């Protein structure tokens, strides 16, 4: 209960987090007894199985296209507490069964770890005078297409407690949702037959269990939840392409077996090497007789990786993002008006530093990072630095 955040929206039962946070010891005992009863009887209230979905528009997308919206599920607060209890019980068991290449939503692991590992392996291929080929796989609605029977089978292989597995599957069964518009209108009730609940604290862990048995490949795998990449380095283009094509065939067969769909149109390939003469050479990787799109600087976990790992394009994008946010904070500052120094400092840390320092260990050695550090400064923001002259971002 201490992990609940005040101010969050309630679910269909209209119970706000503040009600649970400030409840008495007696009420906590009643709630604990109710959770125990649900677990022992394998039953849940119908309201907990229903979610309110709010569709938020994606930037620069056509409003008439349903795919232009990002669904946000509002779950019941008491059900969130129950899920956190389940999560704390099974996390040590599940974590010990997951492969090392899967870092998504695991304690002590982050996106920076995976990007750093991938970049280090690519740089090792540079040292060995080899060429590295990487395929960035994109799964269509990965969380929403998890096959429940398949997940049940894999949970039984992972978690020894059979009753706990039954209870987890009970939380996934008979789920439904109602779509709410900004005007307050609601759609009719829709049933969910597959997938893990969006917005649930258990969903990332359950998805990790679902794909934890990816088949062995010659290529190295780098996974963060449903963001998967494979990398293979070889002395020649032919050997690299043959290995990547063979591994992609193995992975596609696995995905189809477990009813996950690979988006061939969004799956991209990229080559990394130091040969200027072969800079325009494109990888030939095929899926279902279709050649995958080749990009010069694809983005993986928010970091754009160019052919030589110079990070020039990535840092230019970071600079543009940070500059616009600094300009926004300047509008909040003034000599005789505006936000307080404390508010400005917190806003700068949340908006500017978080964007500038994301995955800084990966690109901080790039010569272009020095240029970014010189140009992007928080000038004119009173209270952010002591003298108002400016402050360098620690990540660069």
C-alpha positions in Angstrom: 0.0 0.0 0.0 2.9 2.3 0.7 3.8 2.2 -3.1 0.5 3.7 -4.1 0.8 7.2 -5.6 -1.7 9.8 -4.6 -3.5 11.6 -7.4 -3.9 8.6 -9.6 -7.2 8.0 -11.4 -9.5 5.3 -9.9 -10.9 2.3 -11.7 -14.5 1.2 -12.3 -15.1 1.0 -8.5 -14.2 4.8 -8.0 -11.9 4.0 -5.1 -9.1 6.5 -5.1 -5.6 5.7 -3.9 -5.9 8.3 -1.1 -8.8 6.2 0.4 -6.5 3.2 0.8 -3.4 5.1 1.9 -5.2 6.8 4.8 -7.3 3.9 5.9 -7.2 2.6 9.5 -5.4 -0.5 10.7 -8.8 -2.3 11.1 -9.7 -1.6 7.5 -6.3 -2.9 6.4 -7.0 -6.1 8.2 -10.3 -6.5 6.5 -8.7 -5.9 3.1 -6.0 -8.5 3.9 -8.6 -11.1 4.9 -10.5 -10.4 1.7 -7.4 -10.9 -0.4 -6.7 -14.2 1.4 -10.2 -15.3 0.7 -9.9 -14.5 -3.0 -6.6 -16.4 -3.3 -7.9 -19.5 -1.5 -11.2 -19.6 -3.4 -9.8 -18.5 -6.8 -12.4 -15.9 -7.2 -12.3 -12.1 -7.9 -15.0 -9.4 -7.9 -16.4 -8.7 -11.3 -15.5 -5.0 -11.0 -11.9 -5.9 -10.8 -12.0 -7.7 -14.1 -13.2 -4.5 -15.9 -11.0 -1.7 -17.0 -11.8 1.8 -18.1 -9.8 2.7 -21.2 -8.9 6.3 -22.2 -7.5 6.8 -25.7 -4.7 9.5 -25.8 -3.9 10.8 -29.3 -0.3 10.2 -30.6 1.5 13.3 -31.8 1.4 14.1 -35.5 -1.1 11.3 -36.3 -4.4 11.5 -38.2 -7.3 11.8 -35.7 -9.6 9.6 -37.8 -7.3 6.6 -37.6 -7.9 4.3 -34.6 -4.2 3.4 -34.6 -3.3 7.0 -33.9 -4.3 6.7 -30.2 -2.5 5.2 -27.3 -4.9 3.3 -24.9 -4.5 3.9 -21.2 -6.2 1.4 -18.9 -7.5 2.5 -15.5 -7.6 -0.5 -13.1 -9.2 -0.8 -9.7 -6.9 0.3 -6.9 -7.6 -2.7 -4.6 -6.8 -5.0 -7.6 -3.5 -3.1 -8.1 -2.5 -3.8 -4.5 -3.3 -7.5 -5.0 -1.2 -7.6 -8.1 1.7 -6.1 -6.3 1.4 -8.8 -3.6 1.5 -11.5 -6.3 4.4 -9.8 -8.0 6.5 -9.7 -4.8 5.9 -13.4 -4.2 6.8 -14.7 -7.6 9.5 -12.2 -8.7 12.5 -14.1 -7.1 11.3 -17.4 -8.7 10.6 -15.9 -12.1 13.8 -13.8 -12.2 16.0 -16.9 -11.6 14.4 -18.6 -14.7 14.8 -15.7 -17.1 17.8 -15.7 -19.5 20.5 -13.0 -19.1 19.8 -11.4 -22.5 16.3 -10.4 -21.2 16.6 -7.2 -19.2 13.1 -5.8 -19.4 11.6 -4.8 -16.0 14.1 -6.7 -13.9 15.6 -5.5 -10.7 19.0 -3.9 -11.3 18.7 -3.9 -15.1 17.9 -1.0 -17.4 17.6 0.1 -21.0 21.1 1.6 -20.8 22.5 -1.9 -19.9 21.2 -3.4 -23.1 22.2 -0.6 -25.4 25.7 -0.5 -23.8 26.0 -4.3 -24.3 24.9 -4.1 -27.9 27.3 -1.2 -28.7 30.2 -3.0 -26.9 29.7 -6.1 -29.1 29.6 -4.0 -32.2 32.8 -2.2 -31.2 34.4 -5.6 -30.5 33.6 -6.5 -34.1 35.4 -3.3 -35.2 38.5 -4.4 -33.3 38.4 -7.8 -35.0 38.0 -6.2 -38.5 34.6 -7.7 -38.9 31.2 -6.4 -40.0 28.2 -6.5 -37.6 24.7 -7.0 -38.7 21.8 -6.2 -36.4 18.1 -6.9 -36.9 15.6 -5.0 -34.8 12.4 -7.0 -34.4 9.0 -5.4 -34.0 6.2 -7.4 -32.6 2.6 -6.4 -33.4 0.6 -5.7 -30.2 2.9 -8.0 -28.3 1.2 -7.7 -24.9 -2.3 -7.9 -26.4 -1.7 -11.1 -28.3 -0.3 -13.3 -25.5 -2.0 -16.7 -25.9 -3.4 -17.6 -22.5 -3.1 -21.4 -22.9 0.5 -21.0 -23.9 1.2 -18.6 -21.0 -0.4 -21.1 -18.6 1.9 -23.9 -19.8 5.0 -21.7 -19.4 3.9 -20.5 -16.0 3.6 -24.2 -14.9 7.2 -24.7 -16.1 8.5 -21.6 -14.3 6.5 -21.4 -10.9 6.4 -24.5 -8.7 3.4 -23.3 -6.8 0.5 -24.7 -8.8 -2.2 -22.8 -6.8 -0.4 -19.5 -7.5 -0.4 -20.3 -11.2 -4.1 -21.0 -11.1 -4.7 -17.7 -9.3 -2.7 -15.8 -11.8 -4.6 -17.3 -14.7 -7.9 -16.5 -12.8 -6.8 -12.8 -12.8 -6.5 -12.9 -16.6 -9.7 -14.7 -17.4 -13.1 -13.1 -18.2 -11.5 -9.6 -18.5 -13.4 -6.8 -20.2 -13.0 -3.1 -20.8 -15.1 0.0 -21.6 -13.8 2.9 -23.7 -14.3 6.3 -22.3 -14.1 9.5 -24.5 -13.1 13.0 -23.3 -16.8 14.0 -23.4 -17.7 11.3 -20.9 -19.4 8.9 -23.4 -18.7 5.2 -22.9 -18.7 2.3 -25.4 -20.3 -1.0 -24.8 -18.5 -3.7 -22.8 -15.8 -5.5 -24.8 -14.4 -8.9 -23.9 -10.7 -9.8 -23.9 -9.8 -13.4 -24.9 -6.1 -13.0 -25.1 -3.3 -10.7 -23.9 -2.1 -9.5 -20.5 -3.8 -6.4 -19.0 -2.4 -3.0 -20.1 -1.4 -1.0 -17.0 -1.0 -4.0 -14.8 2.2 -4.4 -12.7 2.2 -8.1 -13.5 2.0 -7.8 -17.3 5.7 -7.1 -18.0 6.7 -10.1 -15.8 4.2 -12.4 -17.5 5.4 -11.3 -20.9 8.9 -12.1 -19.9 7.8 -15.6 -18.9 6.0 -16.0 -22.2 9.1 -15.3 -24.3 11.8 -16.6 -21.9 12.4 -19.7 -23.9 13.4 -18.1 -27.2 15.3 -20.6 -29.3 19.1 -20.7 -29.4 20.6 -18.8 -32.2 24.1 -18.1 -33.6 23.4 -14.4 -33.2 23.4 -12.8 -29.8 20.0 -11.6 -28.5 19.3 -8.4 -26.7 15.8 -8.2 -25.2 14.0 -5.6 -23.2 10.4 -6.8 -22.8 9.1 -6.8 -26.4 12.0 -4.9 -27.9 14.2 -7.6 -29.3 17.4 -7.3 -31.4 19.8 -9.9 -32.7 23.5 -9.2 -33.7 25.9 -11.3 -35.7 29.5 -10.3 -36.7 31.4 -12.0 -39.4 34.5 -11.2 -41.6 32.4 -11.3 -44.8 28.9 -9.9 -45.8 27.9 -13.3 -47.2 28.6 -15.2 -43.9 26.8 -12.5 -41.9 23.7 -12.5 -44.1 23.5 -16.3 -44.1 23.7 -16.4 -40.4 21.1 -13.7 -39.8 18.7 -15.2 -42.3 18.9 -18.6 -40.6 18.4 -17.1 -37.2 15.4 -15.0 -38.4 13.8 -18.1 -39.8 14.2 -19.8 -36.4 12.7 -16.9 -34.5 9.8 -16.4 -36.9 8.9 -20.1 -36.5 9.0 -19.7 -32.7 6.8 -16.6 -32.8 4.2 -18.3 -35.0 4.1 -21.3 -32.8 3.2 -19.2 -29.8 0.8 -16.9 -31.7 3.0 -13.8 -31.7 3.1 -11.7 -34.9 6.2 -10.2 -36.3 5.6 -6.8 -38.1 7.7 -7.3 -41.2 7.1 -3.7 -42.3 8.5 -2.3 -39.0 11.3 -4.8 -38.5 14.5 -3.2 -39.8 18.1 -4.3 -40.4 21.4 -2.3 -40.1 25.0 -2.9 -40.8 27.9 -1.6 -38.6 31.4 -1.3 -39.9 34.3 1.1 -40.5 34.6 0.6 -44.3 33.8 3.9 -46.1 33.8 2.2 -49.5 31.0 -0.1 -48.4 29.0 2.6 -46.6 26.1 2.2 -49.0 26.1 -1.6 -48.9 22.8 -2.9 -47.6 22.1 -6.1 -45.7 20.0 -8.7 -47.4 17.8 -10.2 -44.7 14.5 -11.8 -45.7 11.4 -12.9 -43.9 8.7 -14.7 -45.8 10.5 -13.8 -49.1 10.4 -10.1 -48.2 13.6 -8.2 -47.8 13.7 -6.3 -44.5 14.0 -2.5 -44.6 17.6 -1.3 -44.1 18.2 1.9 -42.1 21.4 3.8 -41.7 20.7 4.8 -38.1 17.9 2.9 -36.5 16.7 3.6 -33.0 17.0 1.0 -30.3 15.5 1.7 -26.9 15.5 5.4 -27.6 19.1 5.6 -28.8 19.9 6.1 -32.5 22.8 3.9 -33.6 24.6 4.9 -36.8 27.0 2.8 -38.9 30.2 3.7 -37.1 28.6 4.4 -33.6 29.6 8.1 -33.8 26.1 9.0 -32.3 26.1 12.3 -34.3 22.5 12.0 -35.4 21.4 10.9 -32.0 23.1 13.8 -30.2 21.6 16.3 -32.7 18.1 15.0 -31.8 19.0 15.2 -28.1 20.2 18.8 -28.6 17.0 19.8 -30.4 14.8 18.2 -27.7 16.8 19.8 -24.8 16.9 23.2 -26.5 13.2 23.3 -26.8 12.7 22.3 -23.2 15.2 24.9 -22.0 13.2 27.5 -23.9 10.0 26.3 -22.2 11.6 26.7 -18.8 12.8 30.2 -19.6 9.2 31.2 -20.2 8.6 30.2 -16.5 11.4 32.4 -15.2 11.6 36.1 -14.7 13.4 38.7 -12.6 10.2 39.9 -10.9 7.7 37.2 -11.8 7.5 33.5 -12.6 8.1 30.2 -10.8 10.2 29.9 -7.7 13.8 28.8 -7.8 12.8 25.4 -6.3 10.1 24.9 -9.0 12.6 25.8 -11.8 15.2 23.5 -10.4 12.8 20.5 -10.2 11.4 21.3 -13.7 14.9 21.5 -15.2 15.9 18.1 -13.6 12.7 16.5 -14.8 12.5 17.9 -18.3 16.1 18.8 -19.3 18.5 16.6 -17.5 16.3 13.5 -17.9 16.4 13.9 -21.7 20.0 14.9 -21.9 21.4 12.2 -19.7 19.4 9.3 -21.0 21.8 6.4 -21.8 24.7 8.9 -21.4 27.2 6.0 -20.6 26.6 4.8 -24.2 27.4 8.0 -26.1 29.4 10.1 -23.6 32.8 9.1 -25.3 31.6 10.5 -28.7 33.4 13.7 -29.8 30.0 15.1 -30.7 29.0 14.9 -27.0 31.5 17.7 -26.3 29.8 19.9 -28.8 26.4 19.2 -27.2 27.8 20.1 -23.8 29.1 23.4 -25.0 25.9 24.4 -26.8 23.2 23.1 -24.6 23.2 25.1 -21.4 20.5 26.3 -19.0 21.3 30.0 -19.5 18.9 32.5 -18.1 17.1 30.1 -15.7 17.3 31.8 -12.4 17.8 29.4 -9.5 18.9 26.5 -11.6 22.5 27.4 -11.1 24.0 29.8 -8.6 25.0 32.7 -10.8 22.6 32.4 -13.8 25.5 32.1 -16.2 24.8 28.5 -17.1 25.4 24.9 -16.1 26.8 22.0 -18.1 24.8 18.8 -18.2 26.5 16.2 -16.1 25.8 13.5 -18.7 27.9 15.2 -21.4 
